[in-house]
Amino acid sequence: MQKTVLLFILCFLASSIGFSQTGKVFDQLSHTSKILKQERNFAIYLPPDYDTSQRSYPVLYLLHGAGDDQTGWVQFGEVLQITDKAIKEGHATSMIIVMPDAYTTRLGYFNDVRGDWNYEDYFFKELMPYVESKYRIKSKKEYRAVAGLSMGGGGSFMYALHHPELFASACPLSAYIGPKSIDEMKRFAKRYNNFEVNDADAESYFPKHNALSLIENMTKKQIESVRWYIDCGDDDFLYEGNSLVHLALRKKEVKHEFRIRDGGHSWKYWRESLPEVLKFVSEGFHR
């Protein structure tokens, strides 16, 4: 009888410890970038069982929007609480989430048209190899996803369209899909970066950094090799661009998920999006 009671207590304690486990977030990590010639920050979420297992994990690269940095999804997006809950309830698999900083000195996820700030090269040639060697990350397409909001939604579109061979899933949220025309691109460069873009550079750069142009110029097979989840609020000022991408994908008969929910361009909206993103990418990881 005593052995039975003792065994029950031990099992209860073990289950309580497992139940109480939480993931961990480190939001002030950094490494040296030779491409950008500076230290670059990033944040990372490690799942509850990371310290107690020897396994490797799938990875989600989660991109912030303009005005935030690598702490945005931690502070305002509540990535720790939301991901822990999704894993605990069985809606998401255990995964590592990497949140880069695209706003330390210059803004944006792409190579600059002038060639002096090659952030996209940094992401693929330095950040991704660094985190995937330092942490126990499965470094194959089928275990890698990208998601992001607003400017980071644009990053999600462009990264997955530029490199469909690297991502199993992409989840742009309230995404900026890129300039709608060459003239708009030139106006944005003047307004936000205070420099002029000549016609030749603009014509070369524009089609590579606009989701609609990329979709038009890629094959259905290339685009469809990535699982797509696109989400934008009905009151969002970027609603039109996301709707045009949906129509372009429909026209090309590319399978994708498109969600329109009540809401605007806000953290409340994106906190509600994140559980669905985690569920969606997890389904891709389990294929």
N, C-alpha and C positions, 0 to 999 in steps of 0.2 A: 504493500500500500504506500509506504513512504517513497519507494523508488518511483511509483507512478506519479505521485504528487510532485516529486523533484523533477521528473521528466517534463511534466506539464508546465512547471514554473520556468524551466530552461527554454522550452519551446516558446512560451509566452514572451520571455525576455528577448529571445532572438527575433521573433516577429515584430516586437515593439521597436527594436533597434532598426530593423530593416524599414519599418513603416515610417520611422522618424528621420530617415536619411534624406538629405537635401543635396541638390547640386551646389556647385561653387561658381562664383563669378569673380574674375580678376579683370579690372577695367583700366589699369595703369601699366600695362605691359608695353615693352618697346623692343625694337631691334634696329640694326643699322642698315640703311638702304644705300647702296653704291649708286644706283640709278638716280635717286633723288638727292643724294649727297647730304643726308641728314638722318637723325633718329626718327623712326616712325612708330606711332602708338597703335595699339590694338587692344581689344578686350576679348575675353574668351569665357564661354560657359562650359563647364565640365559636368557631366551627368552624375546623379547620386552614387552610382556604383563604380565610378572611375577609379577611386583609390583602393577599392577592395577587389578589383578584377584585374586580369591580365589581358583582357580582350582589346581589340581595336574597334573603333567606332566610325560610323558615317559622319559626314560633316555638312553643316549648313553655313554658308557665308551670308551674313545678315548685314545689309548696308543701310546706313543712316541717311537722312535727308539734309538739305542745305540748312545751315545754321546750327547743326549739331556736330558732334564728333563721335568717337567710339563709345562714349558713355550714354548716348541717346537712348538706345534700346535697353540699356541697363536701368537708367534713372526713370525715363518716362514710359518706356515700352514694357517695363516689368518682366523682362525676359526670364529672370530666375524663377519667379513665382509661377508664371504661366507655363513654362516648360516643365518644371517639376510636377505641376498638377497634371499636365497632359500625359507625362510618362507614368505617373502613379495610377492614373485612371485607365491606362492602356490605350489611349488615343494616339500616342506617339511612341516611337522607339527611342531608346537611349541614344543620344547623339551629342557631338561636340558642335558648338556654335561659335564661329569666329566673327568678330565685329571690327572691321578696320576703321581707321580714321582718315577721312578724305578732306579734312579741314584744318590742318595744322598751320600751314602758311599759304597754301593755294587751294582753291575750291574745285572739287570735281573728281570723277573716277576715270577720266580718259586722258589720253596723250594730248597735250596742248597742240594746237595747230601750228604754233611757232617752233615746236620741237624742243623746248627748253624745260618742259615739265611732263615727263612721260609716266604718269601715274598708272595707266593700264599696264604698261610694261612692268612696272614695279609689282603690281598685284600678281601677275601671272609668273614672273620670273624670280621674284624674291619673297613676297609674303606667303604665297601658297606653298612653295617648297619649304620655307622655314617652318611654318606651323605644322605641316604634314610630316615633317621629320622630327620635330620636337615633341609633339603629342601623338598619342596612339590613334592615328587617323588612317582609315582605309583609303588609300590613294588611287582609287579607280573611279571612272565616270559613274558607275552605277551606285556609288556610295557618296556622291558629291552633289550638292544643290546650292542654289543662290536665290536670295530673296532680298527685297528692300523696299523702302517707301520713298515716294516723291523723287528727288534726285537719285536716291538709291534704287528706286524702282526703274529709273532709266538705266542705271548701272546694271541691274538684273537683266533687262532686255538686251543691252548691248553685249554684255559679257557672254550670255548664253547664245546670242546670235553670232557673235564673233568666234566663239569656241564651243559649238554644239557637241564636239567630241569630248568635252571635259565635264559636262553637267548632265545629271539624270533628270533634274527638275529645275524649273525657274518660276518664281512667284513675284512678279512685279505688283506692287500695291500703290494705288494712286500715282501712277508713274508719269514722270516727264518723259515723253517719247522722243525727244530731240526737237530741234528747230523744224518748222513746217516748210521752210524755203531757204534758199541761199541768202536772200536779202534779210530774212529774220535772223539767221545765224550771224551775219555781219553786224546787224544792229545790236545783238546781244553782246558780241565781243567788244563793241565800242562802249556800251552802257555799263557792263559789269566788270570788264577787264581793262578798259581804257586803252585799247589798241585797235588799229585798223587791220582788216584781213583783205588781202588782195584777191582779185577774182579767181586766179588760177588755184590758189590755196583753198579758197572756199569751195570751188567746184570739185576738188579732189577730196576734201575732208567731209563735206556734207553727207553724201550718200552712205558713208561708213558709220555715221553717228546719228542716224535717223531710223527708227524702228520700221517705219513704213517702207523706206527705200531698201533696207536690208531684206525685209520679207519679200518684196517684189523681185529682188535679184537672186534670192536663194531658191533651191529646189524644195519641194514639199518634203522629200525624204530627209534633207538636212534639218529643216525646222522641226519636223515631227520626231526627230530622234531625241528631242527634249520634251518632257512633260510640262505643260503650261497651265498655270493657275493665275489668272489676271483678275484683280479686284479693285473696284473704284466706287466711291460714294456718288449718289445721284446729285448731291449738291456740291461736288468737288469742282474746282475751276479747271482741273485737268481731265474732266470727264470726256470731253470731245475727243482728245487724242487717244485715250484708251478705247473708246468706242470705235474709232477708225481702225485701230489695230485689230480689234475683234472682227470687224467686217473684212479686213484684208486677209485674215486667217481663214475666215469662212469662205471667202472667194477662192482661196487656194485649197480648200477642203482639208485644212490642217486641224487635227483633233486638239482641242484645248478646252479648259474650263474658264468661263467668264462670269463674274459675279458683280451685280449691281445691288448695293444695299443702301438703306437710308443713312445718310451721314455726309460729312464734309471732309475737309483736309485737316484732320485732327488726330491727336494721340489716342483719344477715345476710340476712334474708328480703327486705328491700327492695332490697338490692344485687343480689339474684338476679332481682328483678322488673323492675329498670330496663331491661335489654336488651330484654325483651319489650315494655315500654312504648314504647321508642324505635322498635322494629320496627313496632308497631301504628300509632303516630301517623304514621310515615313512609308506610305504605301509604295512609293517608288523604290525606296531602299529594300523593300521586302520582295520585290519582283523576282 
